[in-house]
Every structure is written in C-alpha cells, then in structure tokens.
Amino acid sequence: TKPRPKRIRKPKRQPSFMDQYKINPDGSIDFTQEQLHEILGPPPPPVPPWHQPFVPSFNVKKLWRKGP
C-alpha cells in the first residue's frame, strides 16, 4: 500500500496590515486619533488671517467692465 499523502496544513494567516484598523461593514475605516496622527503627521499650524489669500466676494470683471 502507498503511504498516505500527508495533509498539507494551511499556514496560519499572517496578521494583516489591515487588522490594526477597525473596518466597518460598509467598507469605511474608523481610525483612532493616534493612527490618524501617524498617517497625516502633525496638523498644519493655523494660518493667520493676513496670510490667507484675499478672495473678493463680488465679481471683479463685472465691476471693471462698468468703468467709473
């Protein structure tokens, strides 16, 4: 009789990179604050208002066409 082939044991699943994240049923991921901090790095410093680009709320072209 032939020797019975040994059953190949399934290798244990490697802990996945994604195991550290909580994945919701809809496929989105809940990050903890620490994970977000690691991914995004430190939050950017707040921009002082005088450094923010000036965005006129009115339409400059229209005003300019009218002339004085």
Biopython code that builds the backbone (N, CA, C, O; Angstrom):
import numpy as np
from Bio.PDB.StructureBuilder import StructureBuilder

atoms = [
    (1, "THR", "N", (0.840, -1.207, 0.000)),
    (1, "THR", "CA", (0.000, 0.000, 0.000)),
    (1, "THR", "C", (0.867, 1.245, 0.000)),
    (1, "THR", "O", (1.910, 1.308, 0.652)),
    (2, "LYS", "N", (0.397, 2.250, -0.763)),
    (2, "LYS", "CA", (1.160, 3.502, -0.820)),
    (2, "LYS", "C", (1.033, 4.248, 0.505)),
    (2, "LYS", "O", (-0.016, 4.188, 1.148)),
    (3, "PRO", "N", (2.085, 4.949, 0.921)),
    (3, "PRO", "CA", (1.926, 5.784, 2.127)),
    (3, "PRO", "C", (0.949, 6.922, 1.834)),
    (3, "PRO", "O", (1.022, 7.568, 0.789)),
    (4, "ARG", "N", (0.025, 7.156, 2.785)),
    (4, "ARG", "CA", (-0.985, 8.197, 2.535)),
    (4, "ARG", "C", (-0.305, 9.559, 2.502)),
    (4, "ARG", "O", (0.523, 9.870, 3.359)),
    (5, "PRO", "N", (-0.664, 10.376, 1.495)),
    (5, "PRO", "CA", (-0.036, 11.700, 1.451)),
    (5, "PRO", "C", (-0.431, 12.500, 2.689)),
    (5, "PRO", "O", (-1.588, 12.516, 3.111)),
    (6, "LYS", "N", (0.571, 13.161, 3.249)),
    (6, "LYS", "CA", (0.301, 13.959, 4.445)),
    (6, "LYS", "C", (-0.626, 15.107, 4.086)),
    (6, "LYS", "O", (-0.497, 15.717, 3.024)),
    (7, "ARG", "N", (-1.556, 15.393, 4.979)),
    (7, "ARG", "CA", (-2.428, 16.545, 4.721)),
    (7, "ARG", "C", (-1.612, 17.814, 4.872)),
    (7, "ARG", "O", (-0.958, 18.040, 5.890)),
    (8, "ILE", "N", (-1.666, 18.632, 3.840)),
    (8, "ILE", "CA", (-0.916, 19.881, 3.907)),
    (8, "ILE", "C", (-1.656, 20.813, 4.852)),
    (8, "ILE", "O", (-2.826, 21.137, 4.649)),
    (9, "ARG", "N", (-0.933, 21.240, 5.903)),
    (9, "ARG", "CA", (-1.586, 22.135, 6.857)),
    (9, "ARG", "C", (-1.603, 23.543, 6.296)),
    (9, "ARG", "O", (-0.611, 24.035, 5.758)),
    (10, "LYS", "N", (-2.764, 24.182, 6.438)),
    (10, "LYS", "CA", (-2.860, 25.562, 5.976)),
    (10, "LYS", "C", (-1.929, 26.413, 6.820)),
    (10, "LYS", "O", (-1.969, 26.329, 8.047)),
    (11, "PRO", "N", (-1.094, 27.227, 6.195)),
    (11, "PRO", "CA", (-0.262, 28.104, 7.011)),
    (11, "PRO", "C", (-1.157, 29.075, 7.774)),
    (11, "PRO", "O", (-2.163, 29.559, 7.255)),
    (12, "LYS", "N", (-0.764, 29.349, 9.024)),
    (12, "LYS", "CA", (-1.569, 30.295, 9.801)),
    (12, "LYS", "C", (-1.554, 31.642, 9.106)),
    (12, "LYS", "O", (-0.535, 32.075, 8.568)),
    (13, "ARG", "N", (-2.720, 32.302, 9.130)),
    (13, "ARG", "CA", (-2.829, 33.588, 8.453)),
    (13, "ARG", "C", (-1.910, 34.595, 9.119)),
    (13, "ARG", "O", (-1.943, 34.786, 10.335)),
    (14, "GLN", "N", (-1.095, 35.230, 8.302)),
    (14, "GLN", "CA", (-0.228, 36.281, 8.837)),
    (14, "GLN", "C", (-1.105, 37.411, 9.344)),
    (14, "GLN", "O", (-2.115, 37.731, 8.718)),
    (15, "PRO", "N", (-0.741, 38.026, 10.467)),
    (15, "PRO", "CA", (-1.550, 39.177, 10.873)),
    (15, "PRO", "C", (-1.470, 40.236, 9.791)),
    (15, "PRO", "O", (-0.384, 40.681, 9.417)),
    (16, "SER", "N", (-2.623, 40.632, 9.296)),
    (16, "SER", "CA", (-2.653, 41.538, 8.161)),
    (16, "SER", "C", (-2.405, 42.961, 8.604)),
    (16, "SER", "O", (-2.662, 43.338, 9.747)),
    (17, "PHE", "N", (-1.898, 43.742, 7.663)),
    (17, "PHE", "CA", (-1.680, 45.168, 7.910)),
    (17, "PHE", "C", (-3.000, 45.836, 8.289)),
    (17, "PHE", "O", (-3.027, 46.790, 9.067)),
    (18, "MET", "N", (-4.099, 45.316, 7.725)),
    (18, "MET", "CA", (-5.392, 45.961, 7.967)),
    (18, "MET", "C", (-6.005, 45.575, 9.306)),
    (18, "MET", "O", (-6.980, 46.189, 9.740)),
    (19, "ASP", "N", (-5.439, 44.554, 9.971)),
    (19, "ASP", "CA", (-6.048, 44.120, 11.231)),
    (19, "ASP", "C", (-6.013, 45.204, 12.294)),
    (19, "ASP", "O", (-6.832, 45.206, 13.213)),
    (20, "GLN", "N", (-5.061, 46.130, 12.170)),
    (20, "GLN", "CA", (-4.943, 47.146, 13.207)),
    (20, "GLN", "C", (-6.034, 48.203, 13.071)),
    (20, "GLN", "O", (-6.226, 49.012, 13.979)),
    (21, "TYR", "N", (-6.752, 48.204, 11.945)),
    (21, "TYR", "CA", (-7.791, 49.206, 11.734)),
    (21, "TYR", "C", (-9.161, 48.579, 11.924)),
    (21, "TYR", "O", (-9.353, 47.393, 11.655)),
    (22, "LYS", "N", (-10.094, 49.362, 12.380)),
    (22, "LYS", "CA", (-11.462, 48.875, 12.539)),
    (22, "LYS", "C", (-12.192, 49.152, 11.232)),
    (22, "LYS", "O", (-12.411, 50.306, 10.864)),
    (23, "ILE", "N", (-12.565, 48.084, 10.537)),
    (23, "ILE", "CA", (-13.224, 48.258, 9.245)),
    (23, "ILE", "C", (-14.727, 48.069, 9.430)),
    (23, "ILE", "O", (-15.165, 47.050, 9.965)),
    (24, "ASN", "N", (-15.501, 49.028, 9.000)),
    (24, "ASN", "CA", (-16.954, 48.959, 9.132)),
    (24, "ASN", "C", (-17.542, 48.071, 8.050)),
    (24, "ASN", "O", (-16.913, 47.842, 7.018)),
    (25, "PRO", "N", (-18.761, 47.567, 8.287)),
    (25, "PRO", "CA", (-19.394, 46.708, 7.273)),
    (25, "PRO", "C", (-19.507, 47.388, 5.909)),
    (25, "PRO", "O", (-19.487, 46.715, 4.878)),
    (26, "ASP", "N", (-19.625, 48.700, 5.898)),
    (26, "ASP", "CA", (-19.768, 49.366, 4.593)),
    (26, "ASP", "C", (-18.422, 49.608, 3.920)),
    (26, "ASP", "O", (-18.365, 50.210, 2.847)),
    (27, "GLY", "N", (-17.341, 49.145, 4.541)),
    (27, "GLY", "CA", (-16.033, 49.260, 3.896)),
    (27, "GLY", "C", (-15.253, 50.481, 4.322)),
    (27, "GLY", "O", (-14.087, 50.627, 3.954)),
    (28, "SER", "N", (-15.869, 51.363, 5.093)),
    (28, "SER", "CA", (-15.097, 52.513, 5.570)),
    (28, "SER", "C", (-14.274, 52.085, 6.780)),
    (28, "SER", "O", (-14.545, 51.053, 7.393)),
    (29, "ILE", "N", (-13.292, 52.870, 7.108)),
    (29, "ILE", "CA", (-12.383, 52.512, 8.197)),
    (29, "ILE", "C", (-12.467, 53.559, 9.292)),
    (29, "ILE", "O", (-12.415, 54.759, 9.025)),
    (30, "ASP", "N", (-12.598, 53.089, 10.534)),
    (30, "ASP", "CA", (-12.550, 54.006, 11.673)),
    (30, "ASP", "C", (-11.115, 54.079, 12.155)),
    (30, "ASP", "O", (-10.574, 53.089, 12.647)),
    (31, "PHE", "N", (-10.502, 55.225, 12.021)),
    (31, "PHE", "CA", (-9.156, 55.389, 12.538)),
    (31, "PHE", "C", (-9.236, 55.934, 13.954)),
    (31, "PHE", "O", (-10.129, 56.718, 14.278)),
    (32, "THR", "N", (-8.304, 55.518, 14.791)),
    (32, "THR", "CA", (-8.179, 56.177, 16.085)),
    (32, "THR", "C", (-7.407, 57.471, 15.870)),
    (32, "THR", "O", (-6.762, 57.649, 14.836)),
    (33, "GLN", "N", (-7.470, 58.361, 16.832)),
    (33, "GLN", "CA", (-6.758, 59.627, 16.699)),
    (33, "GLN", "C", (-5.260, 59.390, 16.490)),
    (33, "GLN", "O", (-4.626, 60.088, 15.699)),
    (34, "GLU", "N", (-4.692, 58.403, 17.200)),
    (34, "GLU", "CA", (-3.245, 58.169, 17.066)),
    (34, "GLU", "C", (-2.912, 57.706, 15.650)),
    (34, "GLU", "O", (-1.912, 58.131, 15.073)),
    (35, "GLN", "N", (-3.752, 56.836, 15.095)),
    (35, "GLN", "CA", (-3.475, 56.346, 13.745)),
    (35, "GLN", "C", (-3.553, 57.488, 12.743)),
    (35, "GLN", "O", (-2.725, 57.590, 11.838)),
    (36, "LEU", "N", (-4.558, 58.348, 12.912)),
    (36, "LEU", "CA", (-4.671, 59.486, 12.007)),
    (36, "LEU", "C", (-3.435, 60.358, 12.113)),
    (36, "LEU", "O", (-2.918, 60.852, 11.111)),
    (37, "HIS", "N", (-2.968, 60.542, 13.341)),
    (37, "HIS", "CA", (-1.799, 61.396, 13.549)),
    (37, "HIS", "C", (-0.573, 60.788, 12.866)),
    (37, "HIS", "O", (0.246, 61.496, 12.281)),
    (38, "GLU", "N", (-0.466, 59.439, 12.956)),
    (38, "GLU", "CA", (0.673, 58.772, 12.312)),
    (38, "GLU", "C", (0.589, 58.914, 10.800)),
    (38, "GLU", "O", (1.600, 59.137, 10.133)),
    (39, "ILE", "N", (-0.618, 58.785, 10.262)),
    (39, "ILE", "CA", (-0.771, 58.813, 8.808)),
    (39, "ILE", "C", (-0.575, 60.228, 8.277)),
    (39, "ILE", "O", (0.166, 60.444, 7.318)),
    (40, "LEU", "N", (-1.242, 61.187, 8.907)),
    (40, "LEU", "CA", (-1.254, 62.539, 8.358)),
    (40, "LEU", "C", (-0.116, 63.397, 8.882)),
    (40, "LEU", "O", (0.181, 64.453, 8.322)),
    (41, "GLY", "N", (0.520, 62.948, 9.954)),
    (41, "GLY", "CA", (1.546, 63.792, 10.550)),
    (41, "GLY", "C", (0.901, 64.870, 11.400)),
    (41, "GLY", "O", (-0.320, 64.905, 11.546)),
    (42, "PRO", "N", (1.720, 65.751, 11.961)),
    (42, "PRO", "CA", (1.165, 66.782, 12.836)),
    (42, "PRO", "C", (0.245, 67.715, 12.058)),
    (42, "PRO", "O", (0.477, 67.957, 10.873)),
    (43, "PRO", "N", (-0.784, 68.240, 12.696)),
    (43, "PRO", "CA", (-1.686, 69.140, 11.978)),
    (43, "PRO", "C", (-0.957, 70.407, 11.567)),
    (43, "PRO", "O", (-0.069, 70.860, 12.289)),
    (44, "PRO", "N", (-1.308, 70.993, 10.425)),
    (44, "PRO", "CA", (-0.614, 72.194, 9.980)),
    (44, "PRO", "C", (-0.907, 73.344, 10.937)),
    (44, "PRO", "O", (-1.997, 73.399, 11.507)),
    (45, "PRO", "N", (0.034, 74.258, 11.126)),
    (45, "PRO", "CA", (-0.221, 75.372, 12.029)),
    (45, "PRO", "C", (-1.338, 76.240, 11.461)),
    (45, "PRO", "O", (-1.457, 76.366, 10.242)),
    (46, "PRO", "N", (-2.150, 76.835, 12.312)),
    (46, "PRO", "CA", (-3.236, 77.665, 11.787)),
    (46, "PRO", "C", (-2.682, 78.862, 11.028)),
    (46, "PRO", "O", (-1.676, 79.447, 11.428)),
    (47, "VAL", "N", (-3.336, 79.220, 9.940)),
    (47, "VAL", "CA", (-2.849, 80.319, 9.107)),
    (47, "VAL", "C", (-3.387, 81.628, 9.676)),
    (47, "VAL", "O", (-4.600, 81.769, 9.831)),
    (48, "PRO", "N", (-2.515, 82.594, 9.993)),
    (48, "PRO", "CA", (-3.041, 83.882, 10.461)),
    (48, "PRO", "C", (-3.843, 84.544, 9.347)),
    (48, "PRO", "O", (-3.506, 84.384, 8.174)),
    (49, "PRO", "N", (-4.894, 85.280, 9.686)),
    (49, "PRO", "CA", (-5.809, 85.776, 8.651)),
    (49, "PRO", "C", (-5.121, 86.631, 7.592)),
    (49, "PRO", "O", (-5.544, 86.635, 6.436)),
    (50, "TRP", "N", (-4.067, 87.354, 7.970)),
    (50, "TRP", "CA", (-3.460, 88.229, 6.964)),
    (50, "TRP", "C", (-2.629, 87.457, 5.947)),
    (50, "TRP", "O", (-2.169, 88.031, 4.960)),
    (51, "HIS", "N", (-2.428, 86.143, 6.182)),
    (51, "HIS", "CA", (-1.703, 85.335, 5.198)),
    (51, "HIS", "C", (-2.652, 84.627, 4.252)),
    (51, "HIS", "O", (-2.224, 84.085, 3.233)),
    (52, "GLN", "N", (-3.932, 84.626, 4.577)),
    (52, "GLN", "CA", (-4.860, 83.906, 3.722)),
    (52, "GLN", "C", (-5.081, 84.702, 2.448)),
    (52, "GLN", "O", (-5.156, 85.930, 2.487)),
    (53, "PRO", "N", (-5.186, 84.014, 1.320)),
    (53, "PRO", "CA", (-5.368, 84.741, 0.065)),
    (53, "PRO", "C", (-6.682, 85.516, 0.111)),
    (53, "PRO", "O", (-7.690, 85.022, 0.616)),
    (54, "PHE", "N", (-6.656, 86.709, -0.412)),
    (54, "PHE", "CA", (-7.867, 87.529, -0.423)),
    (54, "PHE", "C", (-8.773, 87.060, -1.553)),
    (54, "PHE", "O", (-8.376, 87.058, -2.719)),
    (55, "VAL", "N", (-9.981, 86.667, -1.204)),
    (55, "VAL", "CA", (-10.925, 86.232, -2.224)),
    (55, "VAL", "C", (-12.067, 87.235, -2.245)),
    (55, "VAL", "O", (-12.883, 87.247, -1.323)),
    (56, "PRO", "N", (-12.149, 88.078, -3.270)),
    (56, "PRO", "CA", (-13.248, 89.041, -3.312)),
    (56, "PRO", "C", (-14.566, 88.297, -3.461)),
    (56, "PRO", "O", (-14.657, 87.329, -4.215)),
    (57, "SER", "N", (-15.575, 88.745, -2.749)),
    (57, "SER", "CA", (-16.851, 88.041, -2.803)),
    (57, "SER", "C", (-17.697, 88.558, -3.957)),
    (57, "SER", "O", (-18.708, 87.946, -4.303)),
    (58, "PHE", "N", (-17.302, 89.670, -4.555)),
    (58, "PHE", "CA", (-18.065, 90.196, -5.681)),
    (58, "PHE", "C", (-17.330, 89.862, -6.973)),
    (58, "PHE", "O", (-16.168, 89.458, -6.945)),
    (59, "ASN", "N", (-17.994, 90.027, -8.079)),
    (59, "ASN", "CA", (-17.400, 89.684, -9.360)),
    (59, "ASN", "C", (-16.598, 90.883, -9.873)),
    (59, "ASN", "O", (-17.165, 91.906, -10.257)),
    (60, "VAL", "N", (-15.278, 90.739, -9.873)),
    (60, "VAL", "CA", (-14.407, 91.863, -10.224)),
    (60, "VAL", "C", (-14.593, 92.256, -11.685)),
    (60, "VAL", "O", (-14.618, 93.441, -12.017)),
    (61, "LYS", "N", (-14.726, 91.246, -12.568)),
    (61, "LYS", "CA", (-14.830, 91.549, -14.002)),
    (61, "LYS", "C", (-16.026, 92.453, -14.280)),
    (61, "LYS", "O", (-15.926, 93.419, -15.037)),
    (62, "LYS", "N", (-17.157, 92.129, -13.660)),
    (62, "LYS", "CA", (-18.372, 92.919, -13.890)),
    (62, "LYS", "C", (-18.138, 94.369, -13.500)),
    (62, "LYS", "O", (-18.499, 95.288, -14.235)),
    (63, "LEU", "N", (-17.524, 94.568, -12.320)),
    (63, "LEU", "CA", (-17.286, 95.929, -11.839)),
    (63, "LEU", "C", (-16.358, 96.662, -12.796)),
    (63, "LEU", "O", (-16.545, 97.843, -13.088)),
    (64, "TRP", "N", (-15.347, 95.931, -13.281)),
    (64, "TRP", "CA", (-14.315, 96.559, -14.094)),
    (64, "TRP", "C", (-14.892, 96.995, -15.445)),
    (64, "TRP", "O", (-14.511, 98.033, -15.988)),
    (65, "ARG", "N", (-15.821, 96.182, -15.982)),
    (65, "ARG", "CA", (-16.394, 96.489, -17.279)),
    (65, "ARG", "C", (-17.217, 97.787, -17.224)),
    (65, "ARG", "O", (-17.216, 98.587, -18.160)),
    (66, "LYS", "N", (-17.908, 97.962, -16.111)),
    (66, "LYS", "CA", (-18.760, 99.150, -15.981)),
    (66, "LYS", "C", (-17.953, 100.436, -16.076)),
    (66, "LYS", "O", (-18.401, 101.425, -16.655)),
    (67, "GLY", "N", (-16.759, 100.406, -15.500)),
    (67, "GLY", "CA", (-15.947, 101.624, -15.506)),
    (67, "GLY", "C", (-16.457, 102.625, -14.483)),
    (67, "GLY", "O", (-17.451, 102.359, -13.808)),
    (68, "PRO", "N", (-15.806, 103.758, -14.357)),
    (68, "PRO", "CA", (-16.198, 104.737, -13.347)),
    (68, "PRO", "C", (-17.567, 105.361, -13.691)),
    (68, "PRO", "O", (-18.061, 106.212, -12.951)),
]
sb = StructureBuilder()
sb.init_structure("model")
sb.init_model(0)
sb.init_chain("A")
sb.init_seg("    ")
for serial, (resi, resn, name, xyz) in enumerate(atoms, 1):
    if name == "N":
        sb.init_residue(resn, " ", resi, " ")
    sb.init_atom(name, np.array(xyz, "f"), 0.0, 1.0, " ", f" {name:<3s}", serial, name[0])
structure = sb.get_structure()
